[in-house]
Amino acid sequence: MAASKSATLTFRIDPGLKEALRVAADLEHRSIANMVEVLIRDYCEQRGIAISLSNTKNNHGVRS
């Protein structure tokens, strides 16, 4: 099965938040992009928000 393309997301963020994100990503041995993805997935899961994407990655970066 071919992997689907990732969407690009560009946004501005306070430098302090960016640094905190970098530290969190380093602690989890993740890229900043992957850390943002994990944080969004966790937020949605905690609040019952469905993510309707096919061929998605789980929290470990592995496609399911």
Secondary structure in CASP SS format (residue, H / E / C, confidence):
PFRMAT SS
TARGET T0000
AUTHOR 0000-0000-0000
METHOD secondary structure of the structure
MODEL  1
M C 1.00
A C 1.00
A C 1.00
S C 1.00
K C 1.00
S C 1.00
A C 1.00
T C 1.00
L C 1.00
T C 1.00
F C 1.00
R C 1.00
I C 1.00
D C 1.00
P H 1.00
G H 1.00
L H 1.00
K H 1.00
E H 1.00
A H 1.00
L H 1.00
R H 1.00
V H 1.00
A H 1.00
A H 1.00
D H 1.00
L H 1.00
E C 1.00
H C 1.00
R C 1.00
S C 1.00
I H 1.00
A H 1.00
N H 1.00
M H 1.00
V H 1.00
E H 1.00
V H 1.00
L H 1.00
I H 1.00
R H 1.00
D H 1.00
Y H 1.00
C H 1.00
E H 1.00
Q H 1.00
R C 1.00
G C 1.00
I C 1.00
A C 1.00
I C 1.00
S C 1.00
L C 1.00
S C 1.00
N C 1.00
T C 1.00
K E 1.00
N C 1.00
N C 1.00
H C 1.00
G C 1.00
V C 1.00
R E 1.00
S C 1.00
END
